[in-house]
Amino acid sequence: MSDFLDKTSVGGVREDFQTTHWSEIFNIRTPDEVRQNTVMDSLLRKYWKPVYCYIRHQGYNNEQAKDLTQGFFQEVVLDSNLIRQADPAKGRFRTFLLTALSHYLIDVHRKEKAKKRAPQGQAVLVGTDNLPKLPTAQTNMTPEQVFNYAWATEIIDHVISEVRKECYDTGKEVHWEIFNAKIVIPIMENAPTPRLKELCDRYNVDSEAKASNMITTIKRRFRRMLEGQLRCYVRADSEIEEEFNELLGIIAKTSAG
């Protein structure tokens, strides 16, 4: 995993980073309904896949998991004003959310409410036409590990897409293709790592040293963008490095499995 993103001195202005995740959450307490809906939509986009994967790993089939995911966001997150109970002093928001989800499923099981539900109200579950596949490696993971894996891969997938677009928009298509072949694919797909000479031949790069420099350039972009995404999930800048290492650790453990 150290090859994925080497430690680099990454600069950048504050505008490169989004508002903090906790600031976003606190905005849901505003009386402005439009702002409330905007924040809730953002939270749904960030967390519905981890919630869905957690429920699937508890033994529910696809349809049950979709219904329970929808039910959780409607009945607990919205109707019970869960977000208003969140407290950054007590730790990560995703841990808070995971605890609430666990309690919800226990309650569903106890009351025998695992039947299909069609919640009414403002909750709209995004992305249900693009449900994540559960990799074979997840069979040996706990539901909590699956939740965190889905959270981590959602962020990584987003950053991969954004960095690729940035490279193609700025004329660095070959930079991206070499970085993707040498770094991303071997880690994300547990595939063999090609030699630099092979990549130089494939993409008509003059030397292995030049190809190595291309990889370093994209690593810096990747890390900068990943740190920007992680800023959404921490309480302060001082926690970004810890969150960064945890995310890479989650990916590394799953890839090794």
N, C-alpha and C positions, 0 to 999 in steps of 0.2 A: 504493500500500500504506500510505502514511502515514495515509490516511483510515480504515484498518481499526482501528487502535488508536493514538490519539494518546498522546504521552508525558504521563502524569498522575502525580500524587503519590498513590500507592495505599498506604493503611495496612492494618492488619489484624493480628490476633494470630497467634502461631505455630501455633495449632491449626488455622488455615485451610490449612496446608500438610501434605503427606504426608511420610512418612519419605524420606530421600534414596535415590536409585536404588542407589548403591554400598552403602549400609547394607543394603539389601534383598538385594543380590547376596552380600554377605559372610555373610548369614544362611543361605545354602545350605550353608555349611561346617559347620553345626551337626550333631551326631549325631542330632538329633531328626528322624526321618523325616517326621513330619507337617508340621513346619515346612519341611523341604526341599521337599516336594510343593507346599506353599502358595506358596513362592517361585518354583518352576519354573512353576506354573500362571500366576502373575502375569507372568513373563517371556514365556511363550507368548502370552498375550493382547496384550502390548505389541509383539511382534516378528514374529508369524507372517505378518501381511499384508505388511510390508516384504520379508521373506524370499521369500514367494510371488511378489510382483511382480518382484523382482530375477531370480528364476529364469525367470519368463515372458519377461522381456525378453532373456534369453539364448537364446531361440528354442524353448523347450520349450512343448508344448501344455498345456492346462488339467490333464488327468489326470497327465501327467508332472510338472508343477510341483507338484501336490498331493502326489504320492508322494515327490518329492525334498525338499519342505519337511518332510514327516513324517520322512523319512530323516535329514535334517540334524539336526533336534532330537533324534532318538533316538540316532543313531550318533555324532554329534560333541558335541552339547551335554550329553547325558546319559551315554552309554557312555564317552566319552573325558574326562569331567569337565572340559569346557571352562571352565565358570564358575569353577572353582577356580584357573584360570590367569590370570584377569582381574586387571589391576593398574591402579588409578585414576591412578597416576603416569605411565602411558603414554598417557593420553588418554581420549576418549569410549568408553563401552562399545559403542555401536552401530558405531563404527569397528572395534573389536576383533572384534565379531561378523561384520561384513561381510568382513573379511579371512579369517576362518575359513570363511565361506560360499564365498568365491571359491576357496579351496584345496580345499574339499570337492567343488565341481563339477568342478574340474580333475581330481581323483582319480577321480570317477565316470566322466568321459569317458575317462580313460586306461585304466581297467579295464573299460570298456564295461558299466557297471552302470546305464545309464539305463533299464533295464527296470523294470516296476512292482514295487515292494517293499512288503511289509506288515510293518513293524517290530513286534517283540514287546517287551513291557516296560511301563514306567509312562508313557511319553509319550502324551499324548492331544492331538491337534491341534485347537484350538478354532476354531469358526466356519467350517468348510469348507463349510457349506451357505449361506454368505453371502459368496462370493468377490468380491473387489473387481474392478470393471471397470477396464480400462486406458484412460484417456482418450486421444484422438487426439494431444494435445500430447506424449504420452510417446514417440511414434515418433521424435522427434528428440533424445531423452535417452539418456544412457549408462545401463547397468544400475545403476551406483552412484547416479546422480541419481534413478532410479526408486525405488530403495530408500529414499533420503532423502525423496522426495516422498510415498511411502506412509506413512512414519513421521510426517511433518508433518501430512498430512491426517487421519490416524487421531486425532492429538491434537486438531486443530481441530474435527473432527466431534464428538468427545466433549465438548469445551468448549461448542460450539454447543448440543448437546442439554441439557447441564446448566444453562446460562444461560437457555435457553428455559423449562425446567422451573421454575427459580427465579423467573423473571418471572411465569409463570402462577400459581405458588403464592402470590405476594405481591401479586397484583392489578395487575401492570404488563404486562398482555397487549398493550396498545397501544404501550407503550414498546418491547417486543420486536418487534412487527410492523413498526414504523417503522425500527428499527435493522436488522432483517433485510432489509427491502426496499431501504434506502438504502446499507447497508454490506456485509452478508454476501453476498447474492445477486450483486451486480455483480462482486465479487471472485472468489467461489468458482465462479460459473457464467459468468464473463466476459460478463455481461449489461449492457445500458445502465443508467445510474444515473438514477433518477427524480428530478424536482425536488421540493423540500420542499413547495411549494404543492400539487402533485399528491397527495402523501402526506397533507397536512392535510385535503384534501377527501375523500380515501378513508377516513380514520380519524376524521373529525370533530374535528380538533384546532383550537383557537382561532386559533393563530398559528404562523408559521414559527419564531419565537424559542422558543416552547414546544416545538415538535417537535425543534429543535436541542438544547435542554436534555435532552430525553428520550434522544436519541442519546448525548449525553455521559455520562449516568447509566449506560447499559448498556455503553458502552465501558469505563468504570471497572470494572464487574462482570466484564466479559469478560477484561480484562487481569489482574485479580486472580486469577481462576480459571485462566487460562492460565499465569500464573507459578507457581501452585500445582502444576499438572501438570508443568511443566518442572523444578521442584525435584526431581522423581524421577530426573532424567537428569543432574544435575550433581554435582560433588564438593563444592561450597561455594556459599553464597548469592551470592558475588561473581561467579559464572559465569552466573547466571540471565539477566542482560541480554544477554550474548553469545549464549546459546542462543536467547533470545527473538528477537533480530535475525536469527539464522541461519534459524530456522523461518519467519519472515515472508518472508525473502528467497527461500526455497525455493518458497513459495506464489506469490510475486510473479512469479518467473521463469517458472513453469509457466503461470500465468494469462496472462502477456504472450505466451507461445508459442502 
